[in-house]
Amino acid sequence: MSTPEPAPHRSGFVALVGRPNAGKTTLTNALVGEKVGIVSNRPQTTRHAIRGVVHRPGGQIVLVDTPGLHKPKSLLGKRLNDVVRDTLSDVDVIVFCIPADQPVGQGDRFIARQLREVRAPVVVVVTKTDAAGKKQVAEQLLAASQLVEATEVVPVSALAGHQVELLEDLLIGLLPEGPPLYPEEQTTDEDTERQIAELIREAALEKVRQEVPHSLAVTIEELTRRPDPRRQGGELVEVHALLHVERASQKPMLLGKGGQIIKAIGTEAREGMETLLGARVHLELHVTVLGEWQDDPKKLNRLGY
Protein backbone atom coordinates (compact mmCIF):
# COMPACT_ATOMS: atom_id res chain seq x y z
CA MET A 1 0.00 0.00 0.00
CA SER A 2 1.52 3.33 -1.02
CA THR A 3 1.86 6.02 1.62
CA PRO A 4 -0.01 9.26 0.85
CA GLU A 5 2.08 12.10 -0.54
CA PRO A 6 2.90 14.70 2.14
CA ALA A 7 1.07 18.00 1.66
CA PRO A 8 3.23 20.51 -0.25
CA HIS A 9 4.95 23.29 1.70
CA ARG A 10 3.38 26.69 1.09
CA SER A 11 4.89 30.14 1.57
CA GLY A 12 4.11 33.72 0.67
CA PHE A 13 3.28 37.25 1.72
CA VAL A 14 0.14 38.30 3.61
CA ALA A 15 -0.64 42.01 4.09
CA LEU A 16 -2.71 43.20 7.04
CA VAL A 17 -4.77 46.29 6.25
CA GLY A 18 -7.36 48.25 8.17
CA ARG A 19 -8.08 51.73 9.38
CA PRO A 20 -5.79 53.13 12.09
CA ASN A 21 -6.19 51.30 15.42
CA ALA A 22 -7.96 48.24 13.95
CA GLY A 23 -5.70 45.80 15.84
CA LYS A 24 -3.33 44.93 12.96
CA THR A 25 -0.08 45.02 14.95
CA THR A 26 -1.53 43.12 17.92
CA LEU A 27 -2.68 40.43 15.47
CA THR A 28 0.75 40.38 13.75
CA ASN A 29 2.50 39.91 17.12
CA ALA A 30 0.02 37.13 18.10
CA LEU A 31 0.55 35.25 14.83
CA VAL A 32 4.35 35.52 15.01
CA GLY A 33 4.33 34.58 18.70
CA GLU A 34 6.52 37.50 19.72
CA LYS A 35 6.60 41.27 19.47
CA VAL A 36 7.69 42.50 16.04
CA GLY A 37 5.69 45.74 15.91
CA ILE A 38 4.86 48.41 18.47
CA VAL A 39 1.34 48.65 19.82
CA SER A 40 -0.41 51.74 21.10
CA ASN A 41 -4.02 52.85 21.34
CA ARG A 42 -3.10 55.89 19.21
CA PRO A 43 -3.95 55.88 15.51
CA GLN A 44 -0.98 55.95 13.11
CA THR A 45 1.32 53.99 15.45
CA THR A 46 2.71 51.88 12.59
CA ARG A 47 4.63 54.01 10.09
CA HIS A 48 6.44 51.39 8.05
CA ALA A 49 5.48 48.05 6.52
CA ILE A 50 6.79 45.71 9.22
CA ARG A 51 7.48 42.09 8.31
CA GLY A 52 6.82 39.28 10.78
CA VAL A 53 7.52 35.66 9.89
CA VAL A 54 5.24 32.80 11.02
CA HIS A 55 6.88 29.36 10.84
CA ARG A 56 4.63 26.27 10.71
CA PRO A 57 5.46 22.68 9.61
CA GLY A 58 3.26 23.01 6.52
CA GLY A 59 4.13 26.54 5.52
CA GLN A 60 5.60 29.96 6.18
CA ILE A 61 3.58 33.18 6.31
CA VAL A 62 5.43 36.45 5.84
CA LEU A 63 3.12 39.02 7.42
CA VAL A 64 3.35 42.62 6.28
CA ASP A 65 1.73 44.89 8.89
CA THR A 66 0.96 48.15 7.09
CA PRO A 67 0.22 51.65 8.41
CA GLY A 68 -3.53 52.34 8.68
CA LEU A 69 -5.07 53.52 5.40
CA HIS A 70 -6.73 56.88 5.97
CA LYS A 71 -7.58 60.19 4.29
CA PRO A 72 -4.20 61.94 4.59
CA LYS A 73 -3.86 65.38 6.19
CA SER A 74 -0.10 65.73 5.67
CA LEU A 75 2.70 64.65 3.34
CA LEU A 76 3.62 61.99 5.93
CA GLY A 77 0.03 60.67 5.74
CA LYS A 78 0.20 60.56 1.94
CA ARG A 79 3.51 58.66 2.05
CA LEU A 80 2.07 56.18 4.58
CA ASN A 81 -0.85 55.50 2.22
CA ASP A 82 1.64 54.99 -0.64
CA VAL A 83 3.45 52.36 1.49
CA VAL A 84 0.16 50.48 1.87
CA ARG A 85 -0.75 50.65 -1.84
CA ASP A 86 2.73 49.47 -2.89
CA THR A 87 2.43 46.57 -0.44
CA LEU A 88 -1.03 45.52 -1.66
CA SER A 89 0.10 45.18 -5.26
CA ASP A 90 2.80 42.74 -4.19
CA VAL A 91 1.25 40.16 -1.83
CA ASP A 92 -0.46 36.74 -2.12
CA VAL A 93 -3.28 37.30 0.41
CA ILE A 94 -4.82 40.36 2.10
CA VAL A 95 -6.22 40.33 5.65
CA PHE A 96 -8.69 43.20 6.13
CA CYS A 97 -8.99 43.93 9.88
CA ILE A 98 -12.25 45.40 11.17
CA PRO A 99 -12.60 45.89 14.94
CA ALA A 100 -15.61 44.21 16.60
CA ASP A 101 -16.09 46.99 19.15
CA GLN A 102 -16.60 49.91 16.72
CA PRO A 103 -19.28 50.28 14.03
CA VAL A 104 -18.21 49.92 10.39
CA GLY A 105 -17.46 53.45 9.27
CA GLN A 106 -16.20 55.69 6.48
CA GLY A 107 -12.61 54.53 7.05
CA ASP A 108 -13.56 50.87 6.48
CA ARG A 109 -15.55 51.76 3.33
CA PHE A 110 -12.59 53.81 2.04
CA ILE A 111 -10.32 50.74 2.39
CA ALA A 112 -12.94 48.42 0.86
CA ARG A 113 -12.95 50.66 -2.24
CA GLN A 114 -9.13 50.44 -2.50
CA LEU A 115 -9.32 46.62 -2.23
CA ARG A 116 -11.59 46.35 -5.28
CA GLU A 117 -8.54 47.06 -7.46
CA VAL A 118 -6.46 44.26 -5.89
CA ARG A 119 -6.17 40.77 -7.38
CA ALA A 120 -5.15 38.85 -4.22
CA PRO A 121 -7.84 36.99 -2.20
CA VAL A 122 -9.17 38.97 0.79
CA VAL A 123 -9.79 37.42 4.22
CA VAL A 124 -11.85 39.68 6.47
CA VAL A 125 -10.88 39.38 10.16
CA VAL A 126 -13.17 40.89 12.77
CA THR A 127 -10.63 41.74 15.49
CA LYS A 128 -10.92 42.52 19.22
CA THR A 129 -13.83 40.08 19.75
CA ASP A 130 -12.89 40.02 23.46
CA ALA A 131 -13.99 43.69 23.64
CA ALA A 132 -17.51 43.10 22.25
CA GLY A 133 -20.61 41.01 23.10
CA LYS A 134 -21.75 38.04 21.00
CA LYS A 135 -24.58 40.00 19.37
CA GLN A 136 -22.20 42.87 18.47
CA VAL A 137 -19.67 40.40 16.98
CA ALA A 138 -22.41 38.68 14.92
CA GLU A 139 -23.63 42.05 13.59
CA GLN A 140 -20.07 43.07 12.76
CA LEU A 141 -19.41 39.81 10.86
CA LEU A 142 -22.49 40.50 8.74
CA ALA A 143 -21.57 44.18 8.14
CA ALA A 144 -17.96 43.23 7.31
CA SER A 145 -18.99 40.53 4.82
CA GLN A 146 -21.05 43.12 2.91
CA LEU A 147 -18.06 45.46 2.49
CA VAL A 148 -15.89 43.34 0.18
CA GLU A 149 -15.89 40.10 -1.80
CA ALA A 150 -14.17 38.03 0.91
CA THR A 151 -12.79 34.49 0.62
CA GLU A 152 -13.47 34.03 4.37
CA VAL A 153 -14.76 36.11 7.29
CA VAL A 154 -13.21 35.15 10.65
CA PRO A 155 -13.78 36.53 14.17
CA VAL A 156 -10.49 36.66 16.16
CA SER A 157 -9.21 37.91 19.50
CA ALA A 158 -5.44 38.35 19.28
CA LEU A 159 -5.25 39.24 23.00
CA ALA A 160 -7.14 36.12 24.12
CA GLY A 161 -5.57 33.94 21.39
CA HIS A 162 -9.07 33.02 20.17
CA GLN A 163 -9.11 31.56 16.61
CA VAL A 164 -5.53 32.74 15.89
CA GLU A 165 -4.41 29.20 14.94
CA LEU A 166 -7.50 28.71 12.76
CA LEU A 167 -6.60 31.92 10.92
CA GLU A 168 -3.00 30.68 10.42
CA ASP A 169 -4.21 27.40 8.88
CA LEU A 170 -6.57 29.28 6.61
CA LEU A 171 -3.86 31.70 5.42
CA ILE A 172 -1.35 28.91 4.74
CA GLY A 173 -4.01 27.15 2.62
CA LEU A 174 -4.34 30.27 0.44
CA LEU A 175 -0.58 30.67 -0.19
CA PRO A 176 1.21 29.30 -3.28
CA GLU A 177 3.36 26.17 -3.00
CA GLY A 178 7.01 26.98 -2.37
CA PRO A 179 9.99 26.67 -0.02
CA PRO A 180 10.44 28.84 3.12
CA LEU A 181 11.45 32.43 2.28
CA TYR A 182 13.23 33.09 5.61
CA PRO A 183 15.38 30.85 7.86
CA GLU A 184 13.55 29.29 10.82
CA GLU A 185 15.19 31.42 13.53
CA GLN A 186 14.16 34.69 11.87
CA THR A 187 10.87 36.27 12.99
CA THR A 188 11.24 39.74 11.43
CA ASP A 189 13.30 41.53 8.78
CA GLU A 190 13.19 44.84 10.63
CA ASP A 191 16.74 46.08 11.17
CA THR A 192 17.88 46.48 14.79
CA GLU A 193 18.16 50.28 14.70
CA ARG A 194 14.61 50.69 13.47
CA GLN A 195 13.32 48.25 16.10
CA ILE A 196 15.13 50.23 18.81
CA ALA A 197 13.75 53.55 17.52
CA GLU A 198 10.25 52.04 17.53
CA LEU A 199 10.62 50.82 21.14
CA ILE A 200 11.51 54.39 22.17
CA ARG A 201 8.55 55.79 20.21
CA GLU A 202 6.22 53.22 21.78
CA ALA A 203 7.37 54.16 25.31
CA ALA A 204 6.93 57.86 24.49
CA LEU A 205 3.41 57.29 23.07
CA GLU A 206 2.47 55.66 26.39
CA LYS A 207 3.74 58.59 28.43
CA VAL A 208 2.57 61.67 26.51
CA ARG A 209 -0.88 62.90 25.61
CA GLN A 210 -2.25 65.89 23.67
CA GLU A 211 -0.86 66.65 20.25
CA VAL A 212 2.60 65.13 20.64
CA PRO A 213 2.03 61.56 19.28
CA HIS A 214 1.59 62.54 15.60
CA SER A 215 4.46 65.01 15.82
CA LEU A 216 6.96 62.53 17.27
CA ALA A 217 9.71 60.79 15.33
CA VAL A 218 12.76 58.96 16.69
CA THR A 219 16.19 58.51 15.12
CA ILE A 220 19.16 56.53 16.41
CA GLU A 221 22.24 58.73 16.20
CA GLU A 222 24.75 56.23 17.51
CA LEU A 223 24.76 52.55 18.49
CA THR A 224 27.95 50.98 19.83
CA ARG A 225 28.55 47.52 21.25
CA ARG A 226 31.40 46.67 23.63
CA PRO A 227 32.22 44.05 26.27
CA ASP A 228 30.21 44.58 29.47
CA PRO A 229 32.64 45.52 32.28
CA ARG A 230 30.07 44.24 34.83
CA ARG A 231 29.48 40.83 33.30
CA GLN A 232 32.12 38.49 31.94
CA GLY A 233 31.32 37.44 28.38
CA GLY A 234 28.39 39.87 28.34
CA GLU A 235 27.80 42.79 25.99
CA LEU A 236 26.98 46.43 26.71
CA VAL A 237 25.09 48.32 23.99
CA GLU A 238 25.24 52.12 24.13
CA VAL A 239 22.41 53.90 22.32
CA HIS A 240 22.13 57.65 21.67
CA ALA A 241 18.71 58.60 20.28
CA LEU A 242 16.92 61.80 19.32
CA LEU A 243 13.21 62.38 19.82
CA HIS A 244 12.05 64.90 17.21
CA VAL A 245 8.97 67.07 17.77
CA GLU A 246 7.54 69.76 15.48
CA ARG A 247 7.10 72.68 17.88
CA ALA A 248 9.07 74.14 20.77
CA SER A 249 5.91 73.98 22.95
CA GLN A 250 5.95 70.15 22.64
CA LYS A 251 9.45 69.75 24.04
CA PRO A 252 8.52 70.28 27.74
CA MET A 253 5.68 67.74 27.35
CA LEU A 254 8.24 65.06 26.52
CA LEU A 255 10.76 66.17 29.14
CA GLY A 256 8.31 66.52 32.03
CA LYS A 257 8.93 68.34 35.30
CA GLY A 258 12.56 67.86 36.31
CA GLY A 259 13.00 65.47 33.35
CA GLN A 260 10.63 62.90 34.91
CA ILE A 261 8.82 61.91 31.71
CA ILE A 262 11.93 61.48 29.56
CA LYS A 263 13.45 59.34 32.36
CA ALA A 264 10.33 57.15 32.45
CA ILE A 265 10.42 56.81 28.64
CA GLY A 266 14.08 55.78 28.85
CA THR A 267 13.45 53.19 31.58
CA GLU A 268 10.59 51.53 29.68
CA ALA A 269 12.38 51.58 26.31
CA ARG A 270 15.59 50.21 27.82
CA GLU A 271 13.76 47.16 29.23
CA GLY A 272 12.36 46.37 25.77
CA MET A 273 15.81 46.82 24.20
CA GLU A 274 17.53 44.51 26.69
CA THR A 275 14.96 41.81 25.86
CA LEU A 276 15.43 42.41 22.12
CA LEU A 277 19.24 42.49 22.18
CA GLY A 278 19.92 40.04 25.02
CA ALA A 279 22.45 42.54 26.39
CA ARG A 280 22.70 45.34 28.95
CA VAL A 281 21.77 48.71 27.43
CA HIS A 282 22.93 52.23 28.29
CA LEU A 283 20.43 54.64 26.71
CA GLU A 284 20.74 58.40 26.25
CA LEU A 285 17.73 60.36 24.97
CA HIS A 286 17.62 63.97 23.77
CA VAL A 287 14.60 65.94 22.57
CA THR A 288 15.00 68.21 19.56
CA VAL A 289 12.63 70.45 17.56
CA LEU A 290 12.39 69.71 13.81
CA GLY A 291 9.85 72.26 12.60
CA GLU A 292 6.75 70.92 10.77
CA TRP A 293 8.60 67.80 9.57
CA GLN A 294 5.39 65.96 8.57
CA ASP A 295 5.00 68.21 5.51
CA ASP A 296 8.64 68.72 4.55
CA PRO A 297 9.96 66.23 1.92
CA LYS A 298 13.62 66.70 2.92
CA LYS A 299 12.91 66.22 6.64
CA LEU A 300 10.72 63.17 5.94
CA ASN A 301 13.56 61.62 3.91
CA ARG A 302 16.02 62.35 6.73
CA LEU A 303 13.70 60.60 9.23
CA GLY A 304 13.35 57.58 6.95
CA TYR A 305 9.77 58.13 5.72
N, C-alpha and C positions, 0 to 999 in steps of 0.2 A: 504493500500500500504506500503510495507516494505521500510524503509530508507536504502540507499546504505551503505555498510560497509565502515568505514573510511579507508583511505590508511594506510598500516602498517608503523610504524616508522622504519627508516633505520639508521644504524650507522656503522662507520668503519674508517679504516686508509687509507689516500691518500698520497703517496710520490710525491714530486715535484723534478724532476731531470732535468739536463741540464748542458751545459758546464759553466765554471765560467762566471759570469756577464750576464746570460741569462734572468734576471728579476725574479728569483724564489722568493726571499725574498719580493720584492715589491708586487708580486702577493699574497703571503701568507698574508702580512699585509692588503691588500685590501679585501681579502676574510674574514679574521677575523674581520675586521672593526677597528682594532687598531694595534699599533706597537708591534709585538712580536719578530721580528728579526731585526738586524742592516743592513742598506743599505749603500753601497758605490759603486762608479764606479770602484773600484779596484777588479780584480779577487781574488778569495779565501777569500772573506769577511766572509762567513759562514764557521765555523770550527766544528760545532756540528750539530747533527740532532735536529732541533728546532721543538717543537710541538705547533701548534696553533689550537684552537678549534672553529669551526664555528657552531653556534646554529641556527637551523631553525625549524619551527613548525613540518615539516615532517621528519626531520632527523638531525643527528649530524655528521659533517665531522671533523675528527682529521687529520690535515695537518702535514706532516713531511717534513720540508724544509731541504734538504740535502746539504752538501758542493758540489761544482761543480766537476763532474767526469772529470778527466784529466790524461794525462800521467805524473806520479809522478817523480819529480826530487830530492825528499828528503824523509826521513823516515816519516816526518809529512805528506807529500803528499800521501804516500802509506797508512798511517793510515786513512787519510780522505777518500780515495777511499774505504777502508774496511768498514767504517761507512756507505757509500752509499750502498754497496753490501749487508751488513747485513740488512739494512732497506728494500731493494727491495724484499728480500725473505720473508718479514713479513707483507706486506700490501695488501689491497683489490683492490686498483686502483693505476695506475701510471700516473702522468701528466708529459709529456715530453715537456719542455719549449724550444722553438726555437725563438730567436729574429727576428723581421721583418726587422730590419734595417741593418742586417749583412748577407752576403751570407752563405748558408749551407756549413760547412767546415769539416775538418778532425775530430775536436772535436765532432761534432754532429754525424758523422758516427761511431766514437769510441763508443759513448753511445748507438746508435742504435744496434750495435753488442752485447753489454752487455744485452740489453733488450730482445734479442731473446731467452735468457735462462729463462726469467721470465714468470710465469703463469698468473699473474694478467692482466686485460684489460688495454690497454694503450690509454690515451687521449692525442693527440698532441695539444699543445696550442702555437700558434704563438703570442708571446708577443710583447710589445712596438709598437703596430700598430699606435700609435700617432706620432711615430718618422719616419714613412715611408709613401710613396705615395700609392694610391690605386693599381696601377700596380705592385709595388714592393711587396705589401701584397699578391696580387693574385698569383704572381710567387712563393712567399715563401710558401704559402699554398700548392701549387702543389708539390714543392720540398720536403716539410716536409712530405706530405702524401706518398711519394715514399720511405722514409727512413725506416719506420716500418709499421707493420700491425696494424693500429690504429682503435679503436672503433669509434672515432670521431676526427675531426680536427677543432679547433675553433680559430678564431682570437680574441685577447683580448687586451685592453689597461688598465692595472691596475691603471695607473696614472689618466686617464680620466674616469675610472669606466665603460668603454665600454664593454659590454657583460660579466661582472663579475657575475651578477646574473644568467644569462643563464648558465654559467659554473657551478655555485653552483647546480642548478636544475639537470643538467646533471650528476654531480658527485654523488649526493644523489641517483639518479635513479640506479646507478651502484653498490651501497653499499648493503651488506646483511641486511635482516630485523633484528632488535634488539633494545634494549633499549639504552638510552644515556650512553656514557662511562664516561663522566665528568659532574659534576654539572653545572647548567646554568650560574653561575657567573664566572666560570673559563674559561679564554681564552688562557692560556698557562700552560705547566707543567715545564717550565724553573724555576729553583730555583732563589731566589732573588739575591744571590751573583753573580751567573753567568750573570744574566741580567745586574747588575751594572757593572761588568767587561766589558761586551760587549758594554755598553754605553760609557765607557771610551775609548775602542778601536775604536769605531766608530768616536768619536770626534778627536782622534789622527790621524786616517786615513784621515780625512778631512783637517788636518792642516799640515801634512808632505808629502813630495814628495820623489823622488829618491828611494833608495833601502830599506827604513825603513819598509814599510807596511808588507812585507812578514816576516820580522825579528821581528815583534812586538807581544808580548803576554802580557796579563794583569792578575795579580792575586790580590785578595782582602785579605789583611793580617789581617785586623781587621774591624769589623762592630759592633758598639754599639748603642743602642737606649736608650734615656733618656728623661725625661720631658723637654720641651722647656722653658728655663727661660724667653724668650721674649713673649711667647704666652700661655695663660692659657689653659690647656687641650690639648695643641699641643705637638708634638713629635720632638725631634732633633735627627737626625741619623748622627753619626760620622763614616766616612769611610776612612781607610788608605789603599791605593792601590800602587802596584809596577808595573811599566811599564818595561818589560824586552826586551832588544835588544841584538843582537848577537855580535856586535863589538863596541869597545870603540869609534870609529869614528862616530857611529850613535847617541851617547848620546847627543852631542851638537845640533844635528838636532831636537831632541825632546824638548830640553830645550829652544833653541832660545836665541837671544841676550838679556842679562839681565833677562832671565827666561820668556820672553814674550810668547813663544809658549806654554810652559807647563801651564802657567796661562790661556791662551785662551782655551786650552784643558779642563782644570778644570772647567772653567765657563760654557762651552757648556755641558759637561757631567753632571754637577751639576743640570742644568735646567731639563735635561731628568730624572734624579734620583728623583727630587722633584715631578715631574709629576707621575712617577712610584709609589713612596712610599707615596705620599700625606702628606709629612712631610718636614720640613726644613732640609737641608743637609749641614754638614761641611765636606769638602773633602780635603784630603792631598794626593798629588801624589809625588812619588819618582821614578827616573829612575835608573835602575841597568843593568849591563852587565852580560848576561848569555851566555857564549861563545858557538856558533854553536849549539844552542839547538834543531834546526829542525832535526838534524841527531843523537841526543843522546837519546837512549831509556829511561834512568833514568830521564833526564831533561824533556822529553815529558810527562812522567808519573806524574812528580811533577807539571807540568803546566795543567794537566787534559786532555791531548790528548792521 
